[in-house]
Amino acid sequence: MKIAAWNVERLKHKKDLNAILSECGRISADILVLTETDERVTPEYKNCFRTPLLKGISTPSVYADTENRVSVFTNYECVGRLPTYDEKTAVCAVLRTEKGDLLVYGTIMGINGNRRTSYREDLVRQLEDINRYVKEGYNICVAGDFNCSFGDNYYFTNYGRDQMLKVFSDHNIDILTKDRPECIDHIAISNTFIGNAGFCIEEWNYDKSLSDHKGIAVTIQ
């Protein structure tokens, strides 16, 4: 199973849309979470679960009519949709996989980065979502833009890092990508889902030419 996450920077490089789509196809993930995304970024998958379009969310609008914050693409069957603290910022779907059911929580943790006052509330409320669904018995995959590096000091706040590490540790969720340098997009999965399986990590867009984020993928072997 391969799970990937990539922030495509509100399609600011829309002249490279074909290249972005080509990268999404090349990655060939079973579950692909795109953040700061756009309806025009539509890789070929059977299913897509999106947060609502942002059109009209502010006056004057700073968003294109086709923008949304999070999209989850997959060929797995969806057996349930669950609510999130903010439907515009996180999307939650239960997928039936060959390893069992997996709740995928696609997210941006802090839509304006991690320095605004709203970041703490957004983070706390999303972690409450995760806490609730783990307690309900779901295996969970949290994937997307965490706005936090863990393996270096590239971009983080002590508060954000400490809160995520505590909640994930309390619920036996491993941030598989936490040791990657200059990485703020992450994939975290319940250890009960992974079991004893190994995993490998792949990154792309190192030069930030297609967006201002590297993409990252985890293949569970």
PAZAPA-4460 file (N, C-alpha, C; in steps of 0.05 Angstrom, whole numbers, plus 32768, in hexadecimal, padded with zeros to 4 digits):
% residues 221
    n_x    n_y    n_z   ca_x   ca_y   ca_z    c_x    c_y    c_z   seq   type   mol
   8011   7FE8   8000   8000   8000   8000   8011   8019   8000     1      M     A
   800A   802C   7FEF   8019   8045   7FED   8007   805C   7FF3     2      K     A
   8010   806E   8005   8001   8085   800D   8012   809E   8008     3      I     A
   8007   80B2   7FFB   8017   80CA   7FF4   8009   80E3   7FFC     4      A     A
   8018   80F8   8001   800D   8113   8009   801E   8128   7FFB     5      A     A
   8010   813D   7FF1   801E   8152   7FE3   800D   816C   7FE4     6      W     A
   8019   8181   7FEC   800D   819C   7FEB   8014   81A8   7FD0     7      N     A
   8000   81AE   7FC0   8005   81B8   7FA5   8003   81D7   7FA3     8      V     A
   8004   81E4   7FBA   8007   8201   7FBB   7FF2   8211   7FAB     9      E     A
   7FD9   8208   7FAF   7FC2   8217   7FA3   7FC5   8219   7F85    10      R     A
   7FD3   8206   7F79   7FD7   8206   7F5C   7FE3   8220   7F52    11      L     A
   7FF5   822C   7F61   8002   8244   7F58   8014   823F   7F3F    12      K     A
   801B   8226   7F3B   802B   821E   7F24   8018   8210   7F10    13      H     A
   8001   821D   7F0A   7FED   8210   7EF9   7FF7   820C   7EDC    14      K     A
   800B   821B   7ED4   8017   8215   7EBA   8024   81FA   7EB9    15      K     A
   802A   81EF   7ED1   8036   81D4   7ED3   8021   81BF   7EDB    16      D     A
   8007   81C5   7ED7   7FF3   81B2   7EDF   7FF8   8196   7ED4    17      L     A
   7FFF   8194   7EBB   8004   817A   7EAF   801B   816B   7EBD    18      N     A
   802F   817B   7EC5   8046   816F   7ED3   803E   8166   7EEF    19      A     A
   802D   8175   7EFC   8023   816E   7F17   8012   8154   7F15    20      I     A
   8001   8153   7F01   7FF0   813B   7EFD   8002   8123   7EF6    21      L     A
   8017   8128   7EE6   8029   8113   7EDF   8037   8107   7EF8    22      S     A
   803F   8119   7F0A   804C   8110   7F23   8038   8100   7F34    23      E     A
   801F   8109   7F35   800B   80FA   7F44   8007   80DE   7F39    24      C     A
   8007   80DC   7F1E   8005   80C2   7F11   801D   80B1   7F15    25      G     A
   8035   80BD   7F14   804E   80AE   7F17   8050   80A2   7F33    26      R     A
   8047   80B1   7F47   8048   80A8   7F63   8038   808E   7F66    27      I     A
   8021   808D   7F59   8010   8075   7F59   800A   806C   7F75    28      S     A
   8000   807F   7F85   7FF9   8078   7FA1   7FDD   806C   7FA2    29      A     A
   7FD9   805A   7FB5   7FBF   804F   7FBA   7FAD   8064   7FC7    30      D     A
   7FB9   8075   7FD7   7FAB   808B   7FE4   7FBC   80A4   7FE0    31      I     A
   7FB1   80B9   7FD3   7FBF   80D1   7FCD   7FB0   80E8   7FDA    32      L     A
   7FBE   80F7   7FEC   7FB2   810E   7FFA   7FBF   8127   7FEF    33      V     A
   7FAF   8138   7FE2   7FB9   8152   7FD7   7FAE   8168   7FE9    34      L     A
   7FBF   817B   7FF0   7FB6   8192   8000   7FBC   81AC   7FF1    35      T     A
   7FAF   81C2   7FFA   7FAF   81DB   7FEB   7FAB   81D5   7FCD    36      E     A
   7F95   81C8   7FC8   7F92   81BD   7FAD   7F7B   81CA   7F9E    37      T     A
   7F72   81BE   7F88   7F62   81CB   7F75   7F53   81B5   7F65    38      D     A
   7F3B   81BA   7F5D   7F2C   81A7   7F4D   7F39   81A0   7F33    39      E     A
   7F4B   81B1   7F2A   7F59   81AC   7F11   7F6F   8197   7F14    40      R     A
   7F76   8191   7F2D   7F8A   817C   7F33   7F79   8163   7F39    41      V     A
   7F75   8153   7F24   7F63   813C   7F27   7F71   8123   7F1B    42      T     A
   7F82   8116   7F2B   7F8F   80FD   7F22   7F79   80E8   7F1D    43      P     A
   7F81   80D3   7F0F   7F6E   80BF   7F07   7F6B   80AA   7F1D    44      E     A
   7F56   80AD   7F2C   7F4F   809A   7F42   7F30   8096   7F41    45      Y     A
   7F28   807F   7F4B   7F0B   8079   7F4C   7EFC   808C   7F5F    46      K     A
   7F09   8093   7F75   7EFB   80A2   7F8A   7F0B   80BB   7F92    47      N     A
   7EFD   80D0   7F97   7F09   80E9   7FA2   7EF7   80F4   7FB7    48      C     A
   7F03   80FB   7FCE   7EF4   8108   7FE4   7F01   8123   7FE9    49      F     A
   7EF1   8138   7FE5   7EFC   8153   7FE6   7EEF   8163   7FFC    50      R     A
   7EFE   8176   8007   7EF2   818B   8017   7EE4   819E   8004    51      T     A
   7ED1   81AE   800E   7EC2   81C0   7FFC   7ED3   81D5   7FEE    52      P     A
   7EC9   81DE   7FD7   7ED6   81F4   7FC9   7ED6   820D   7FDB    53      L     A
   7EEB   821D   7FD7   7EEF   8235   7FE8   7EE3   824E   7FDC    54      L     A
   7ED6   824C   7FC5   7ECB   8263   7FB8   7EB8   8272   7FCB    55      K     A
   7EBD   828C   7FCC   7EAB   829D   7FDD   7EB1   829C   7FFA    56      G     A
   7EC6   828F   8002   7ECC   828D   801F   7ED5   82A7   802B    57      I     A
   7EE0   82B9   801B   7EE8   82D3   8025   7EE1   82E8   8011    58      S     A
   7EDF   8301   801A   7ED8   8318   8008   7EED   832E   800B    59      T     A
   7EFC   8335   7FF6   7EFB   8327   7FDC   7F08   830B   7FDE    60      P     A
   7F00   82F9   7FCD   7F0A   82DE   7FCE   7F27   82DD   7FC6    61      S     A
   7F37   82CE   7FD6   7F53   82CA   7FCF   7F57   82AF   7FC2    62      V     A
   7F41   82A1   7FBF   7F42   8286   7FB4   7F37   8284   7F98    63      Y     A
   7F42   8274   7F87   7F37   826E   7F6D   7F1D   825E   7F71    64      A     A
   7F0B   8260   7F5D   7EF1   8252   7F60   7EF4   8234   7F62    65      D     A
   7F0B   8229   7F5A   7F0F   820C   7F59   7F20   8201   7F70    66      T     A
   7F27   8213   7F83   7F39   820A   7F99   7F2A   81FC   7FB0    67      E     A
   7F37   81E8   7FBB   7F2F   81DD   7FD4   7F48   81D5   7FE4    68      N     A
   7F45   81CF   7FFD   7F5D   81CB   800D   7F68   81AF   800E    69      R     A
   7F57   819B   800D   7F60   817F   8010   7F50   816D   7FFD    70      V     A
   7F5E   815B   7FEF   7F51   8147   7FDF   7F5F   812C   7FE5    71      S     A
   7F4F   8117   7FE8   7F59   80FC   7FEC   7F51   80EC   7FD3    72      V     A
   7F64   80E1   7FC5   7F5F   80D1   7FAE   7F66   80B4   7FB4    73      F     A
   7F55   80A1   7FAB   7F5B   8085   7FB0   7F4A   8073   7F9D    74      T     A
   7F54   805B   7F99   7F44   8047   7F8B   7F37   8034   7F9F    75      N     A
   7F3C   8037   7FB9   7F2F   8026   7FCD   7F12   802E   7FD0    76      Y     A
   7F02   801B   7FD8   7EE6   8020   7FDE   7EE3   8031   7FF8    77      E     A
   7ED2   8044   7FF7   7ECC   8054   800F   7EB4   8047   801D    78      C     A
   7EB7   8042   8037   7EA1   8035   8046   7E96   8048   805B    79      V     A
   7E9F   8061   805B   7E94   8075   806D   7EA1   8090   806B    80      G     A
   7E92   80A5   806F   7E9D   80C0   8071   7E96   80CA   808D    81      R     A
   7EAA   80D7   8099   7EA7   80E1   80B5   7EAC   80FF   80B6    82      L     A
   7E9E   810D   80C8   7EA2   812A   80CA   7EBD   8132   80D6    83      P     A
   7EC6   814A   80D0   7EDE   8155   80DB   7ED8   8170   80E8    84      T     A
   7EEA   8179   80F9   7EE7   8193   8106   7EE0   81A9   80F2    85      Y     A
   7EEF   81AA   80DC   7EEB   81BF   80C8   7EEA   81B1   80AD    86      D     A
   7ED2   81B0   80A1   7ECF   81A1   8088   7EDF   81AD   8071    87      E     A
   7EE7   81C6   8074   7EF7   81D3   805F   7F15   81CC   8060    88      K     A
   7F1D   81C1   8077   7F3A   81BD   807C   7F42   81A0   807F    89      T     A
   7F2F   818F   8084   7F35   8172   8087   7F1E   8162   807C    90      A     A
   7F25   814B   8070   7F11   8138   8065   7F18   811D   8071    91      V     A
   7F03   810D   8077   7F06   80F4   8085   7EF6   80DE   8077    92      C     A
   7F03   80C9   806E   7EF6   80B3   8060   7F01   8099   806B    93      A     A
   7EEF   8085   806E   7EF7   806A   8076   7EF9   8059   805D    94      V     A
   7F11   804F   8058   7F16   803F   8040   7F19   8022   8046    95      L     A
   7F0F   8011   8035   7F13   7FF4   8038   7F2B   7FEC   8028    96      R     A
   7F40   7FE4   8035   7F59   7FDD   8028   7F5F   7FBF   802C    97      T     A
   7F74   7FB6   801F   7F7C   7F9A   8022   7F87   7F94   803D    98      E     A
   7F8D   7FA8   804D   7F97   7FA5   8068   7F81   7FAA   807D    99      K     A
   7F69   7FAF   8074   7F53   7FB5   8086   7F4A   7FD2   8082   100      G     A
   7F35   7FD9   8090   7F2B   7FF5   808E   7F3E   8009   809A   101      D     A
   7F41   801F   808C   7F53   8035   8094   7F45   804F   8092   102      L     A
   7F44   805E   80A8   7F39   8079   80A8   7F4F   808C   809F   103      L     A
   7F4A   8099   8089   7F5D   80AD   807E   7F54   80C9   8085   104      V     A
   7F65   80D7   8094   7F5F   80F2   809C   7F72   8104   808C   105      Y     A
   7F69   810F   8076   7F79   8121   8066   7F76   813E   8070   106      G     A
   7F8C   814C   8073   7F8B   8165   8082   7FA0   8179   807B   107      T     A
   7F9A   8192   8080   7FAD   81A7   8084   7FAB   81B0   80A1   108      I     A
   7FC1   81AF   80B0   7FC1   81B7   80CC   7FCB   81D4   80CD   109      M     A
   7FB9   81E7   80CB   7FC0   8203   80CB   7FC2   820E   80AF   110      G     A
   7FAC   821A   80A5   7FAA   8222   8089   7FBC   823A   8083   111      I     A
   7FC4   8249   8097   7FD6   825F   8093   7FF2   825B   80A0   112      N     A
   7FFA   8241   80A0   8014   823B   80AC   8011   8237   80CA   113      G     A
   8027   8237   80D8   8026   8231   80F5   802C   8249   8107   114      N     A
   802B   8261   80FC   8032   8278   810C   801A   8289   8113   115      R     A
   8003   8284   8107   7FEB   8294   810D   7FDE   828A   8127   116      R     A
   7FCE   829B   8134   7FC1   8293   814C   7FAD   827D   8148   117      T     A
   7FA2   827B   8130   7F8E   8267   812A   7F99   824B   8129   118      S     A
   7FB4   8249   8126   7FC1   822F   8123   7FBB   821C   813A   119      Y     A
   7FBE   8227   8152   7FBA   8216   816A   7F9E   820A   816B   120      R     A
   7F8A   821B   8167   7F6F   8210   8167   7F6A   81FB   8152   121      E     A
   7F73   8201   8139   7F70   81EE   8124   7F7E   81D3   812B   122      D     A
   7F96   81D5   8135   7FA5   81BD   813C   7F97   81AD   8152   123      L     A
   7F8F   81BB   8167   7F81   81AD   817E   7F68   81A0   8175   124      V     A
   7F58   81AE   8165   7F3E   81A3   815C   7F41   818B   8149   125      R     A
   7F56   818C   8138   7F5A   8175   8126   7F65   815E   8136   126      Q     A
   7F76   8163   8149   7F7F   814D   815A   7F69   8141   816B   127      L     A
   7F55   8151   8172   7F3D   8146   817F   7F2E   8134   816D   128      E     A
   7F2B   813B   8153   7F1F   8128   813F   7F2E   810E   813F   129      D     A
   7F48   810F   813D   7F58   80F7   813C   7F55   80E6   8156   130      I     A
   7F56   80F4   816C   7F53   80E6   8186   7F38   80D8   8187   131      N     A
   7F23   80E5   817E   7F08   80D9   817F   7F06   80C0   816E   132      R     A
   7F11   80C2   8155   7F0E   80AB   8143   7F1F   8094   814B   133      Y     A
   7F36   8099   8156   7F46   8083   8160   7F38   8075   8177   134      V     A
   7F2C   8084   8189   7F1D   8079   81A0   7F04   8069   8196   135      K     A
   7EFA   8070   817F   7EE4   8061   8173   7EED   8047   8166   136      E     A
   7F07   8042   8166   7F11   8029   815C   7F1C   8028   8140   137      G     A
   7F1E   803F   8133   7F29   8040   8118   7F47   803F   8117   138      Y     A
   7F52   8030   8104   7F6D   8034   80FC   7F6D   804D   80EB   139      N     A
   7F82   805E   80EE   7F81   8079   80E2   7F9A   807F   80D3   140      I     A
   7F97   808D   80BD   7FAE   8099   80AF   7FA9   80B7   80AD   141      C     A
   7FBA   80C6   80B9   7FB9   80E4   80B8   7FCE   80EC   80A3   142      V     A
   7FC5   80F9   808E   7FD7   8100   8078   7FD1   811C   806E   143      A     A
   7FE6   812A   8067   7FE2   8145   805C   7FF8   8158   8065   144      G     A
   7FF0   8171   8067   8003   8187   806E   8001   818C   808C   145      D     A
   8015   8183   809B   8015   8186   80B8   8021   81A1   80C1   146      F     A
   802D   81B0   80AD   803A   81C9   80B4   804E   81C6   80CA   147      N     A
   805C   81B0   80CA   806F   81AA   80DF   8084   8196   80D6   148      C     A
   809D   819C   80D9   80B2   8188   80D5   80B9   817C   80F1   149      S     A
   80C1   8163   80F0   80C8   8154   8109   80E5   814C   810A   150      F     A
   80F1   8148   80F3   810D   813E   80F3   8122   8154   80F2   151      G     A
   8119   816E   80EF   812C   8184   80EF   811D   819D   80F8   152      D     A
   812A   81B4   80F5   811D   81CD   80FD   8114   81DD   80E5   153      N     A
   810D   81D0   80D0   8105   81DD   80B7   80ED   81EF   80BA   154      Y     A
   80D8   81E5   80C7   80C0   81F5   80CA   80AF   81E8   80E0   155      Y     A
   80AD   81F4   80F7   809D   81E8   810D   8099   81FC   8123   156      F     A
   8086   81F5   8135   8084   8203   814F   8086   81ED   8164   157      T     A
   8091   81F4   817A   8093   81E0   8190   8078   81D6   8198   158      N     A
   8064   81E8   8199   8049   81E0   81A1   803E   81CC   818E   159      Y     A
   803F   81D3   8174   8033   81C1   8160   8041   81A5   8160   160      G     A
   805B   81A6   8160   806A   818C   8160   8063   817C   8179   161      R     A
   8064   8188   8190   805F   817A   81A9   8043   816E   81AA   162      D     A
   802F   817E   81A1   8013   8174   81A2   800F   815D   8190   163      Q     A
   8019   815E   8177   8016   8148   8164   8024   812F   816E   164      M     A
   803D   8132   8177   804C   811B   8181   803E   810E   8198   165      L     A
   8032   811E   81AA   8025   8112   81C2   800C   8103   81BA   166      K     A
   7FFB   8110   81AA   7FE1   8102   81A2   7FE7   80E9   8192   167      V     A
   7FF9   80EB   817F   7FFF   80D3   816F   800B   80BD   8180   168      F     A
   801D   80C4   8192   8029   80B0   81A3   8014   80A4   81B5   169      S     A
   8002   80B4   81C1   7FED   80A9   81D2   7FDC   8095   81C4   170      D     A
   7FD9   8098   81A9   7FC7   8086   819A   7FD6   8073   8189   171      H     A
   7FF0   8070   818E   8000   805C   817F   7FFF   8061   8161   172      N     A
   8001   807A   815A   8002   8082   813E   801F   808B   8138   173      I     A
   802A   8080   8123   8046   8087   811C   8047   809A   8104   174      D     A
   8055   80B0   8107   805A   80C2   80F1   8071   80B7   80E1   175      I     A
   806A   80A8   80CC   807F   8099   80BD   8093   80AB   80B0   176      L     A
   808B   80C4   80AA   809C   80D6   809B   80AB   80EA   80AD   177      T     A
   80AA   80E7   80C7   80B3   80FC   80D9   80D1   8101   80D8   178      K     A
   80E1   80EE   80CE   80FE   80F2   80CE   8108   80FE   80B4   179      D     A
   80F7   8104   80A1   80FF   810F   8088   8106   812D   808A   180      R     A
   811C   8136   8080   8124   8153   8082   8112   8164   8071   181      P     A
   810E   817D   807A   80FE   8191   806C   80E3   8186   8063   182      E     A
   80D6   8178   8075   80BD   816A   806E   80A8   8174   8081   183      C     A
   8092   8180   8076   807C   8189   8087   8062   817B   807F   184      I     A
   8063   816C   8069   804C   815B   8061   8052   813F   806B   185      D     A
   803F   8133   8078   8045   811A   8086   802F   8105   8083   186      H     A
   8036   80EC   8089   8024   80D5   8089   8028   80C7   80A4   187      I     A
   8013   80C6   80B3   8013   80B9   80CE   7FFE   80A3   80CE   188      A     A
   8005   808B   80D8   7FF3   8075   80D6   7FF3   8065   80F0   189      I     A
   7FDC   805A   80F7   7FDA   8049   810F   7FEC   8031   810D   190      S     A
   7FFC   802C   8122   800E   8016   8122   7FFF   7FFB   8120   191      N     A
   7FE7   7FFA   812A   7FD7   7FE2   8128   7FD0   7FDB   810B   192      T     A
   7FCF   7FEF   80FA   7FCA   7FEA   80DE   7FE3   7FE1   80CF   193      F     A
   7FFA   7FED   80D6   8013   7FE5   80C9   801C   7FCA   80D2   194      I     A
   8019   7FC4   80EC   8023   7FAB   80F6   8042   7FAA   80F5   195      G     A
   804C   7F94   80EC   8069   7F90   80EA   8074   7F97   80CE   196      N     A
   8063   7FA2   80BD   806C   7FA8   80A2   8081   7FBE   80A1   197      A     A
   8094   7FBB   808F   80A7   7FD1   808B   809B   7FE6   8078   198      G     A
   80AA   7FFC   8074   80A0   8010   8062   80B8   801F   8056   199      F     A
   80B3   802B   803F   80C8   803C   8033   80BB   8056   802B   200      C     A
   80CC   806B   8028   80C2   8086   8024   80CD   8091   800A   201      I     A
   80BD   809F   7FFB   80C4   80AC   7FE2   80BD   80C9   7FE3   202      E     A
   80CE   80DA   7FD8   80C8   80F7   7FD6   80CC   8101   7FBA   203      E     A
   80C0   8117   7FB3   80C3   8123   7F99   80BF   8141   7F9B   204      W     A
   80C3   814F   7F84   80C2   816C   7F83   80D6   8179   7F96   205      N     A
   80EE   816D   7F97   8103   8178   7FA8   810A   8195   7FA3   206      Y     A
   8108   819D   7F89   8110   81B8   7F82   80F9   81CC   7F86   207      D     A
   80E2   81C3   7F8F   80CA   81D3   7F94   80C1   81E2   7F7B   208      K     A
   80C5   81D6   7F64   80BD   81E3   7F4B   809F   81E0   7F45   209      S     A
   8092   81CC   7F4F   8076   81C8   7F4A   8064   81D2   7F61   210      L     A
   806F   81D5   7F78   8062   81E1   7F8F   8078   81E7   7FA3   211      S     A
   8070   81F5   7FB9   8085   81FC   7FCD   8088   81E6   7FE2   212      D     A
   807C   81CE   7FDD   807F   81B7   7FEF   808A   819F   7FDF   213      H     A
   809C   8190   7FEC   80A2   8176   7FE2   8089   8164   7FE6   214      K     A
   8087   8150   7FD4   8073   813B   7FD8   8080   8124   7FE7   215      G     A
   8070   8114   7FF4   807B   80FD   8003   8067   80E6   8002   216      I     A
   8073   80CE   8000   8062   80B6   7FFF   806F   80A0   8010   217      A     A
   805E   808F   801B   8066   8078   802B   805B   805F   801F   218      V     A
   806C   804C   801A   8063   8032   8010   8066   801E   8027   219      T     A
   804F   8012   8030   804F   7FFE   8045   8053   7FE3   8038   220      I     A
   8067   7FD5   803F   806F   7FBD   8031   8060   7FA4   803C   221      Q     A
***
